[in-house]
Amino acid sequence: MNNPTSNASRVLSIDVFRGIIIFTMVFVNELAGIAEVPQWMKHLPANVDGMTFVDLVFPAFLFIVGMSIPFAIQARANKGDSALEIFKHIALRSLGLIVIGVFMVNAESGYDAAAMGISMPLWTLLMFIYVLLIWSNYPKTLSPAISLGAKLIGVAGLVMLWWMYKGPNDTGMTTQWWGILGLIGWAYLIAGSLFLITRQFASPATQFFTLALVALALIGLFFALDKTALASVPVLQTLAAANGNHTHAAIVLAGVILSQLFYLPIFAASKFKNYLVFTCVVALLAFASWQISPISKIWATPSWALFSVFFCCVIFGAVYWLVDVKQQRAWTAFFEPSATNPLLVYILPYIVLSLCGILGFYLRPEFFNAGLAGILWSLGFACVIMVIGAGLTRMGLRVKL
């Protein structure tokens, strides 16, 4: 099958888009602790019909995961991996995201600090150390026995932390929710598997339209489970309970589709026309779905998903125009570390805050806890995290599932 770029090399426009998303995610996560900021800089409550740019960050990450899928799978195919080997990689990567997501959720809430054998900041720091041991890329010059030993220590460490964890009434760790990384893991598992399956049995053009129909079907499944009595059918109750996974996976597939429109050879001659048509169709579907269900990031409604896809298309179109058409690339260097090492940059703030908790040090001065000062602090914090991430990346610390 002919997929985007036969050598599956990195694509700068996609990397820059990913870097912008990660930077914004770090910014808004820090901003969440700031008081007296405009509502458009906060997540909207679940029952409010609308979205802010903050509600776009998570679906944008889902979207960029989708844009990367064709390249990642093609790279593995070029190495000679079979479809089964590629699926194992997708499954293990998804499992890793889900495991980290669940551990992070339990580190944030649901614990009984008095019953824990160690402080929660120390528990959290150890958790991230073990995550790094398991999922860091070790130098090829390092003995395989040493790298395997480090990974096994990481696995044993996570098991130990799971055993140590205490919740109310002597409960252990629970899936209160999957966490951002866990939700990405489930969506990636669904969309990546669908892409891999269609890749085996369809021509590039047929695969493209099949994935578009599947994305629409996932949106339709959400409506069917949300608006009809299907959710009460015993065999469908599990699907209904995880209904948001369907719209999340649809967003990932939308990213796959846009990636193919720009980089699949059969669409090369008319990429801009196809891009405009796709973006307009998504906009129409978003407005149509809005008449049926409200826009809600928390509820993962189809209207929120489709509007998110529309905005992602617009933003990526602007990045592509600057980077690939106008060749304006000097500014992209700032986003390179988070583009090539996104998981490390994402978890860095949590590591910093854990260290501060252990030392009893409150990182953000009181002056920056509210208003414009807090907004500027959050921007500066995100920039510092990017710089630290760049330094660690240059030192060879890379985290990749």
C-alpha positions as CSV (number, residue, x, y, z in Angstrom):
1,M,0.0,0.0,0.0
2,N,1.3,3.5,-0.8
3,N,1.1,5.6,2.3
4,P,2.4,9.1,3.0
5,T,6.1,9.3,2.2
6,S,7.8,6.0,1.4
7,N,10.6,6.7,3.8
8,A,8.2,7.9,6.6
9,S,10.6,10.7,7.4
10,R,9.6,13.4,9.9
11,V,7.4,16.2,8.6
12,L,8.2,19.6,9.9
13,S,4.7,21.0,9.7
14,I,3.3,18.1,11.7
15,D,6.2,18.4,14.2
16,V,5.5,22.2,14.6
17,F,1.8,21.6,15.1
18,R,2.5,19.0,17.8
19,G,5.0,21.4,19.5
20,I,2.4,24.2,19.6
21,I,-0.1,21.8,21.1
22,I,2.2,20.6,23.8
23,F,3.3,24.2,24.7
24,T,-0.3,25.2,24.9
25,M,-1.1,22.2,27.1
26,V,1.6,23.1,29.6
27,F,0.4,26.7,29.6
28,V,-3.3,25.9,30.2
29,N,-2.5,23.2,32.9
30,E,-0.5,25.8,34.9
31,L,-3.2,28.5,34.2
32,A,-5.8,26.2,35.7
33,G,-4.5,27.1,39.2
34,I,-4.7,30.9,38.5
35,A,-7.7,32.8,39.9
36,E,-9.4,35.8,38.3
37,V,-8.7,35.0,34.7
38,P,-11.3,35.4,31.9
39,Q,-13.7,32.5,31.4
40,W,-12.4,32.0,27.8
41,M,-9.1,31.0,29.3
42,K,-10.7,28.2,31.4
43,H,-12.4,24.9,30.6
44,L,-16.2,25.4,30.4
45,P,-18.3,23.3,32.7
46,A,-19.9,20.2,31.2
47,N,-23.4,21.6,31.1
48,V,-22.4,24.9,29.3
49,D,-23.1,24.7,25.6
50,G,-19.8,26.0,24.2
51,M,-16.0,25.7,24.2
52,T,-12.9,27.8,24.8
53,F,-9.5,27.5,23.3
54,V,-8.6,25.5,26.4
55,D,-11.2,22.9,25.5
56,L,-9.5,22.6,22.1
57,V,-6.1,21.5,23.5
58,F,-7.0,17.8,24.3
59,P,-8.7,17.1,21.0
60,A,-5.9,18.9,19.2
61,F,-3.5,16.3,20.7
62,L,-5.8,13.5,19.6
63,F,-5.9,15.1,16.1
64,I,-2.1,15.2,15.9
65,V,-1.8,11.6,17.0
66,G,-4.0,10.8,14.0
67,M,-1.8,12.8,11.6
68,S,1.2,10.8,12.8
69,I,-0.3,7.4,12.4
70,P,0.2,6.9,8.7
71,F,3.9,7.8,9.0
72,A,4.5,5.7,12.1
73,I,2.9,2.6,10.6
74,Q,4.7,3.1,7.3
75,A,8.0,3.4,9.1
76,R,7.5,0.1,10.8
77,A,6.4,-1.5,7.5
78,N,9.6,-0.2,5.9
79,K,11.6,-2.0,8.6
80,G,9.9,-5.2,7.6
81,D,7.4,-5.5,10.5
82,S,4.4,-7.6,9.7
83,A,0.8,-6.4,10.4
84,L,0.7,-8.5,13.5
85,E,4.0,-7.0,14.8
86,I,2.6,-3.5,14.1
87,F,-0.6,-4.2,15.9
88,K,1.4,-5.5,18.9
89,H,3.3,-2.1,18.9
90,I,0.0,-0.2,18.8
91,A,-1.5,-2.3,21.6
92,L,1.6,-2.0,23.8
93,R,1.9,1.8,23.2
94,S,-1.8,2.2,24.0
95,L,-1.4,0.1,27.2
96,G,1.6,2.3,28.2
97,L,-0.5,5.5,27.8
98,I,-3.4,4.0,29.8
99,V,-1.2,2.8,32.6
100,I,0.6,6.2,33.0
101,G,-2.8,7.9,32.7
102,V,-4.3,5.9,35.5
103,F,-1.3,6.4,37.8
104,M,-1.4,10.1,37.2
105,V,-5.1,10.3,38.0
106,N,-4.6,8.5,41.3
107,A,-1.7,10.7,42.1
108,E,-4.0,13.8,41.8
109,S,-7.0,12.5,43.8
110,G,-8.6,9.6,45.6
111,Y,-5.8,8.8,48.0
112,D,-5.7,8.7,51.8
113,A,-2.6,10.6,52.6
114,A,-2.6,9.5,56.3
115,A,-2.7,5.8,55.3
116,M,0.1,6.1,52.7
117,G,3.5,4.8,53.7
118,I,5.2,7.7,52.1
119,S,4.1,11.2,51.2
120,M,2.1,11.7,48.0
121,P,4.7,14.0,46.4
122,L,7.4,11.3,46.9
123,W,5.0,8.6,45.6
124,T,4.4,10.8,42.5
125,L,8.0,11.5,41.9
126,L,8.9,7.8,42.2
127,M,6.1,7.0,39.8
128,F,7.6,9.3,37.1
129,I,11.1,7.9,37.8
130,Y,9.8,4.4,37.1
131,V,7.9,5.6,34.0
132,L,11.2,7.1,32.7
133,L,13.0,3.8,33.4
134,I,10.5,1.8,31.5
135,W,9.9,4.1,28.5
136,S,13.1,6.0,28.0
137,N,15.1,5.4,24.8
138,Y,18.4,3.9,25.9
139,P,21.6,4.4,23.8
140,K,22.3,1.5,21.4
141,T,25.8,1.4,22.8
142,L,24.4,0.5,26.2
143,S,24.4,-3.2,27.1
144,P,21.0,-4.8,26.3
145,A,21.1,-6.5,29.8
146,I,21.5,-3.1,31.5
147,S,18.6,-1.5,29.6
148,L,16.4,-4.5,30.2
149,G,17.3,-4.5,33.9
150,A,16.4,-0.8,34.1
151,K,13.0,-1.4,32.5
152,L,12.3,-4.4,34.9
153,I,13.2,-2.2,37.8
154,G,10.7,0.4,36.5
155,V,8.0,-2.3,36.2
156,A,8.7,-3.6,39.7
157,G,8.6,0.0,41.0
158,L,5.2,0.7,39.5
159,V,3.8,-2.6,41.0
160,M,5.3,-1.6,44.4
161,L,3.6,1.9,44.2
162,W,0.3,0.2,43.2
163,W,0.6,-2.0,46.2
164,M,1.4,0.9,48.5
165,Y,-1.4,3.1,47.3
166,K,-4.2,3.6,49.8
167,G,-7.6,5.2,49.1
168,P,-10.5,5.8,51.4
169,N,-11.7,2.8,53.4
170,D,-8.5,0.9,52.5
171,T,-9.2,0.9,48.8
172,G,-6.5,0.8,46.3
173,M,-5.9,2.5,42.9
174,T,-9.1,2.9,40.8
175,T,-9.9,4.1,37.3
176,Q,-11.7,7.2,38.5
177,W,-11.2,8.2,34.9
178,W,-8.5,7.3,32.5
179,G,-6.6,10.6,32.6
180,I,-5.7,12.5,29.5
181,L,-3.0,10.1,28.5
182,G,-5.3,7.1,29.1
183,L,-8.0,8.6,26.9
184,I,-5.4,9.2,24.2
185,G,-4.4,5.6,24.6
186,W,-7.9,4.2,24.0
187,A,-8.5,6.5,21.0
188,Y,-5.1,5.6,19.5
189,L,-5.8,1.9,20.0
190,I,-9.2,2.1,18.2
191,A,-8.0,4.4,15.4
192,G,-4.6,2.8,14.9
193,S,-6.2,-0.6,14.6
194,L,-8.7,0.6,12.1
195,F,-6.1,2.2,10.0
196,L,-3.9,-0.9,10.1
197,I,-6.9,-3.2,9.1
198,T,-8.0,-1.0,6.2
199,R,-4.4,-0.7,5.1
200,Q,-4.2,-4.5,4.6
201,F,-7.3,-4.9,2.4
202,A,-7.9,-1.6,0.6
203,S,-6.2,0.6,-2.0
204,P,-5.1,4.0,-0.7
205,A,-8.2,5.8,-2.1
206,T,-10.6,3.1,-0.8
207,Q,-8.9,3.2,2.6
208,F,-9.3,6.9,2.7
209,F,-13.0,6.9,2.1
210,T,-13.5,3.9,4.4
211,L,-11.8,5.7,7.2
212,A,-14.0,8.7,6.6
213,L,-17.1,6.6,6.8
214,V,-15.9,4.9,9.9
215,A,-15.3,8.2,11.6
216,L,-18.8,9.2,10.7
217,A,-20.1,5.9,12.0
218,L,-18.3,6.5,15.4
219,I,-20.0,9.9,15.6
220,G,-23.3,8.1,14.8
221,L,-22.7,5.5,17.4
222,F,-22.3,8.2,20.0
223,F,-25.7,9.7,19.0
224,A,-27.3,6.2,19.0
225,L,-26.1,5.4,22.5
226,D,-26.9,8.9,23.8
227,K,-30.2,9.6,22.2
228,T,-31.9,6.2,22.0
229,A,-32.7,3.3,24.3
230,L,-29.8,1.3,23.0
231,A,-27.7,2.2,26.1
232,S,-30.1,0.1,28.2
233,V,-29.4,-3.1,26.2
234,P,-27.1,-5.1,28.5
235,V,-24.6,-6.0,25.8
236,L,-24.2,-2.3,24.9
237,Q,-23.9,-0.9,28.4
238,T,-20.1,-1.1,28.4
239,L,-20.0,0.8,25.1
240,A,-22.4,3.4,26.4
241,A,-20.4,3.9,29.6
242,A,-17.3,4.7,27.4
243,N,-19.2,6.7,24.8
244,G,-16.6,9.4,24.7
245,N,-14.1,7.0,23.3
246,H,-16.1,7.0,20.1
247,T,-15.8,10.7,19.5
248,H,-12.2,10.7,20.6
249,A,-11.4,8.0,18.1
250,A,-13.3,9.9,15.4
251,I,-11.0,12.9,16.1
252,V,-7.9,10.7,15.7
253,L,-9.3,9.4,12.4
254,A,-10.0,12.9,11.2
255,G,-6.3,13.6,11.8
256,V,-5.4,10.5,9.7
257,I,-7.6,11.8,6.9
258,L,-6.1,15.3,6.9
259,S,-2.6,13.8,6.9
260,Q,-3.5,11.7,3.9
261,L,-5.0,14.7,2.1
262,F,-1.7,16.5,2.4
263,Y,0.8,13.8,2.1
264,L,-0.7,10.8,0.2
265,P,0.7,10.9,-3.4
266,I,-2.7,10.3,-5.0
267,F,-4.0,13.6,-3.5
268,A,-0.8,15.6,-4.1
269,A,-2.1,17.5,-7.2
270,S,-5.2,18.8,-5.5
271,K,-4.2,18.9,-1.8
272,F,-5.3,22.5,-1.2
273,K,-8.7,22.0,-2.9
274,N,-9.3,18.8,-1.0
275,Y,-8.2,20.5,2.2
276,L,-10.7,23.3,1.7
277,V,-13.5,20.9,0.9
278,F,-12.8,18.7,3.9
279,T,-12.6,21.7,6.2
280,C,-15.9,23.1,4.9
281,V,-17.6,19.7,5.2
282,V,-16.4,19.3,8.8
283,A,-17.7,22.8,9.6
284,L,-21.2,21.9,8.1
285,L,-21.3,18.7,10.1
286,A,-20.3,20.5,13.2
287,F,-23.1,23.0,12.9
288,A,-25.6,20.3,12.0
289,S,-24.6,18.2,15.1
290,W,-24.9,21.3,17.3
291,Q,-28.6,21.3,16.6
292,I,-28.9,17.8,18.1
293,S,-26.4,17.9,21.0
294,P,-24.6,20.7,22.9
295,I,-20.9,21.5,22.7
296,S,-19.3,19.9,25.7
297,K,-15.7,18.8,26.1
298,I,-16.4,16.9,29.4
299,W,-19.2,14.9,27.8
300,A,-17.2,14.5,24.5
301,T,-20.2,15.4,22.4
302,P,-20.1,15.1,18.6
303,S,-20.5,18.8,18.1
304,W,-17.5,19.5,20.3
305,A,-15.5,16.8,18.4
306,L,-16.4,18.2,15.0
307,F,-15.8,21.8,15.9
308,S,-12.4,20.7,17.4
309,V,-11.6,19.0,14.1
310,F,-12.5,22.1,12.2
311,F,-10.3,24.4,14.3
312,C,-7.4,21.9,14.0
313,C,-7.8,21.9,10.3
314,V,-7.6,25.7,10.2
315,I,-4.6,25.8,12.5
316,F,-2.7,23.1,10.7
317,G,-3.5,24.8,7.4
318,A,-1.9,28.0,8.7
319,V,1.2,26.1,10.0
320,Y,1.6,24.3,6.6
321,W,1.3,27.6,4.7
322,L,4.0,29.3,6.9
323,V,6.4,26.3,7.1
324,D,6.0,24.6,3.7
325,V,4.6,27.2,1.4
326,K,6.3,30.4,2.6
327,Q,9.4,28.5,4.0
328,Q,9.2,30.6,7.3
329,R,11.1,28.1,9.5
330,A,13.3,30.0,11.9
331,W,10.5,30.3,14.5
332,T,9.9,26.6,14.5
333,A,13.1,25.8,16.5
334,F,11.4,26.8,19.8
335,F,8.9,23.9,19.3
336,E,11.3,21.2,18.2
337,P,11.9,19.6,21.7
338,S,8.2,19.2,22.5
339,A,7.6,18.0,18.9
340,T,10.2,15.2,19.0
341,N,9.9,14.4,22.8
342,P,6.3,15.3,23.7
343,L,5.7,12.8,26.5
344,L,8.8,14.1,28.4
345,V,7.7,17.7,28.1
346,Y,4.2,16.8,29.1
347,I,5.2,15.1,32.4
348,L,8.0,17.6,33.3
349,P,5.7,20.0,35.1
350,Y,4.4,17.2,37.3
351,I,7.9,16.1,38.1
352,V,8.9,19.7,39.1
353,L,5.8,20.1,41.3
354,S,6.5,16.7,43.0
355,L,10.0,17.9,43.8
356,C,8.6,21.1,45.2
357,G,6.2,19.2,47.3
358,I,8.9,17.0,48.8
359,L,11.0,20.0,49.6
360,G,8.0,21.9,51.0
361,F,8.5,24.7,48.5
362,Y,5.6,26.5,46.8
363,L,6.9,27.2,43.3
364,R,4.6,30.0,42.3
365,P,4.9,33.3,44.4
366,E,1.6,34.5,45.8
367,F,1.8,37.6,43.6
368,F,1.3,35.4,40.5
369,N,-1.7,33.5,41.8
370,A,-4.3,35.7,40.1
371,G,-5.1,37.9,37.1
372,L,-2.7,39.1,34.5
373,A,0.3,38.3,36.7
374,G,-0.8,34.7,36.8
375,I,-1.3,34.6,33.1
376,L,2.2,35.9,32.5
377,W,3.6,33.4,35.0
378,S,1.8,30.5,33.2
379,L,3.4,31.7,29.9
380,G,6.8,32.0,31.5
381,F,6.4,28.6,33.2
382,A,5.5,26.9,29.8
383,C,8.6,28.5,28.2
384,V,10.9,27.4,31.0
385,I,9.5,23.8,30.7
386,M,10.2,23.9,27.0
387,V,13.8,25.0,27.7
388,I,14.3,22.3,30.2
389,G,12.8,19.8,27.8
390,A,15.2,21.0,25.1
391,G,18.2,20.6,27.4
392,L,17.2,17.1,28.5
393,T,16.5,16.1,24.9
394,R,20.0,17.3,23.9
395,M,21.4,15.3,26.8
396,G,19.8,12.2,25.3
397,L,16.8,11.7,27.6
398,R,13.9,10.7,25.3
399,V,10.7,9.1,26.3
400,K,8.9,7.1,23.7
401,L,6.2,4.5,24.1
